[in-house]
Amino acid sequence: MTNEKQEKARKIVMNYFNSHVDKTDNKQITLDDVYVVWFSKTLQNWKALVSTSVSDGMYYEITYNGDKNETYVDVYKKWENFTVKD
């Protein structure tokens, strides 16, 4: 059942990307281009952090609310990655 939920999250990201990609990029992705970075399920709720093989810095957070039978999608752009030493 967890695999079904992760596949749902991947499909949401694939469809989102394909419907929002700039037409001049002439790029469409498949499920093979989408992967789950992290997944957690608690009771009837679950959350997946998802990314793609496209080097655009985008990150997707998919949250399923089992009480309302709704899925929420947050789309993020990675701006920077740096190290802070202790």
C-alpha positions in Angstrom: 0.0 0.0 0.0 2.9 2.4 0.7 4.1 1.9 -2.9 0.7 3.0 -4.1 0.9 6.2 -2.1 4.5 6.9 -3.3 3.4 6.3 -6.9 0.5 8.7 -6.4 2.9 11.4 -5.2 5.3 10.7 -8.1 2.4 11.0 -10.6 1.2 14.3 -9.1 4.7 15.7 -9.5 5.1 14.4 -13.1 1.7 15.9 -14.1 2.5 19.2 -12.4 5.9 19.4 -14.1 4.6 18.5 -17.5 1.8 21.1 -17.2 4.0 23.9 -15.9 7.3 23.4 -17.9 8.1 26.3 -20.2 6.9 25.2 -23.7 10.2 26.5 -25.2 12.1 23.9 -23.1 10.4 21.2 -25.2 10.7 18.8 -22.2 8.2 16.3 -20.8 9.1 13.8 -18.0 7.9 10.3 -17.2 7.6 8.5 -13.9 11.1 7.2 -14.4 12.3 10.9 -14.0 10.5 11.3 -10.6 11.8 9.9 -7.3 10.8 9.9 -3.6 13.4 11.3 -1.4 11.6 10.7 1.9 8.2 9.2 2.8 6.3 8.9 6.1 2.9 7.5 7.0 1.1 8.0 10.3 -2.4 6.6 10.7 -4.4 7.7 7.7 -2.0 10.5 6.7 1.2 10.5 4.7 3.8 12.9 3.4 6.4 12.5 0.6 9.3 14.7 -0.4 9.8 14.3 -4.1 12.2 15.5 -6.7 13.0 14.9 -10.4 16.0 14.2 -12.5 15.6 17.6 -14.1 18.3 20.0 -12.8 16.0 22.9 -12.2 16.3 23.0 -8.4 12.6 22.3 -7.8 11.4 20.3 -4.8 7.9 19.0 -4.1 6.2 18.2 -0.8 3.1 16.1 -1.2 0.9 15.8 1.9 -2.2 13.5 2.2 -4.9 14.4 4.8 -6.8 11.2 5.4 -9.5 12.9 7.5 -10.5 15.1 4.5 -9.4 12.8 1.7 -7.3 15.6 0.3 -3.8 15.9 -1.1 -1.8 19.1 -0.8 1.1 20.0 -3.0 3.9 22.5 -2.0 6.4 23.4 -4.7 9.8 24.8 -3.7 12.8 26.1 -5.5 16.2 25.5 -4.0 18.1 28.8 -3.9 21.2 27.9 -2.1 23.1 25.1 -0.4 25.9 26.0 2.1 27.7 24.7 5.1 27.8 26.3 8.6 30.6 24.8 10.7 30.2 24.6 14.4 
